[in-house]
Amino acid sequence: MRGKLEQCLEAVDRILLGKQVQVRLAMTCLLARGHLLIEDLPGMGKTTLSHALARVLGLSFQRIQFTSDLLPGDVLGTSVFDKETGQFVFHPGPIFAELVLADEINRATPKAQSALLEAMEEGQVTIEGATRPLPEPFFVIATQNPVTQGGTFALPESQLDRFLMRLSLGYPGRAAEKALLLGEARRDLLPRLEPILTPAELAALQAEVPKVHVSDALVDYVLRLAEATRSQPAFALGLSPRGSLALLAAARAWALLAGRDYAIPEDVQAVLPSVAGHRLRDQADPSGHGGGALVQWLQREVPAL
């Protein structure tokens, strides 16, 4: 099945040109049973990446467009009275899909944003007193515009922490953008993608991630990284225990994608910016924009061995 994983990556790479690292990180996030936040300007391929992953992995897909007037019921679903039966019938919302794209999540109010919290953390939602399980696997890809743009509501730390990774796709390179300009529209290529993995095969691969061996020395490296964020004065917020667990899980998934059944320090370093960047706050810039510089400091100053 690891060969099929590489086929999935190659298929998505043909759609999202010049973003091999970001595609691999997104797949890493899914294998580690995490949720992904993509922060970037409009038109960078965030929605295309989500559609492509859903198609090659054979997952049911729903897109929720977050707007300022979105209500929790629009996400979770609601009960409607049926005159024929004289009972309320629950109509599930778009959250009941295996891959959910929460588009422009920071344009919705905090009340609507919080509708995702239980779903992302527990794999279930509670509606009108009834607990309803979500599909398995369940993966949320949320996109957001930079918080400097107008009409946005910044996600609180509690919700940011629910995302295993945060990515930015960025502008394509010159060669990739030229291929985009000369080639077919990406939306025309997406329907041609065929499922390569089944949900059952994906679940089996996810079950392999915790079995990837990590040595005591590697765990100590993760601990040193976390301790540095909590003790150095430059850090306003350090990594929580959830953040340390996320870093180790992502490193294991990255190693699995590389075809190994053991993780090494390079795996931790490869996923560190995506896992830690949105969880850290610079004392001099508590807005959260300094996370990248703090990660660079960690990679440079904290010894791997």
SULSUL-V369440 format. One record per backbone hydrogen bond with DSSP energy under -0.5 kcal/mol. NH is the residue of the N-H (numbers start at 0). CO is the residue of the C=O. If there is no record, write none. Layout:
# SULSUL-V369440
nh/co
NH/CO
NH/CO
This chain:
# SULSUL-V369440
nh/co
4/0
5/1
6/2
7/3
8/4
9/5
10/6
11/7
12/8
13/9
14/10
14/11
15/11
16/14
18/15
22/18
23/19
24/20
25/21
26/22
27/23
28/24
29/25
30/26
31/27
32/29
33/28
35/139
36/164
37/141
38/36
38/166
39/37
39/143
43/40
48/44
49/45
50/46
51/47
52/48
53/49
54/50
55/51
56/52
57/54
58/53
61/98
63/100
64/62
65/63
65/102
69/66
73/70
74/70
74/71
75/71
76/72
77/90
79/88
81/86
82/80
85/81
86/81
88/79
90/77
91/89
92/75
93/73
94/74
95/92
96/94
98/59
99/138
100/61
101/99
101/140
102/63
102/100
104/101
104/142
106/103
107/104
111/108
112/108
113/109
114/111
115/112
116/113
117/113
119/115
120/116
121/117
122/117
122/118
123/117
124/131
126/124
126/129
129/126
131/124
131/129
133/122
138/97
140/99
140/138
141/35
141/139
142/101
143/37
148/145
151/148
152/105
153/151
158/155
159/155
160/156
161/158
162/159
163/34
163/161
164/34
165/273
166/36
176/172
177/173
178/174
179/175
180/176
181/177
182/178
187/184
188/184
189/185
190/186
191/188
192/189
195/55
196/55
201/197
202/198
203/199
204/200
205/201
206/202
207/203
207/204
208/204
208/205
209/205
210/207
211/207
211/208
212/260
218/214
219/215
220/216
221/217
222/218
223/219
224/220
225/221
226/222
227/223
228/224
229/225
230/226
231/227
234/231
235/233
235/280
236/280
243/239
244/240
245/241
246/242
247/243
248/244
249/245
250/246
251/247
252/248
253/249
254/250
255/251
256/252
257/253
258/255
259/254
262/212
266/263
267/263
268/264
269/265
270/266
271/267
272/268
274/270
275/271
276/271
276/272
278/275
279/275
280/236
281/284
282/233
284/281
287/284
289/284
290/287
293/289
294/290
295/291
296/292
297/293
298/294
299/295
300/296
301/297
302/300
